[in-house]
């Protein structure tokens, strides 16, 4: 599969949602459960999303750098994983 074909694979998924939770659910089903990306990627995205939900909708929380730092590192791993998948 060429780089262009892989880009199309990811950018033209036959799915849309008006909610972040719907996109996350589809990502987990399509890319984690089907083995495109490792389960660790799915876990880190789900943890970050849950923290975001708590901060935005459930309770007022102040996050320290120590609480956020692991998510920054996991985001870097996610970006590298996707780049590798696309051969970029």
ABEGO torsion letter per residue (X at the ends): XBAAAAAAAAAABBBBBABAAAAAAAAAAAAAAAGABBAAAAAAAAAAAAAAAAAAAABBBBBBAAAAAAAAAAAAAAAAAAAAAAGX
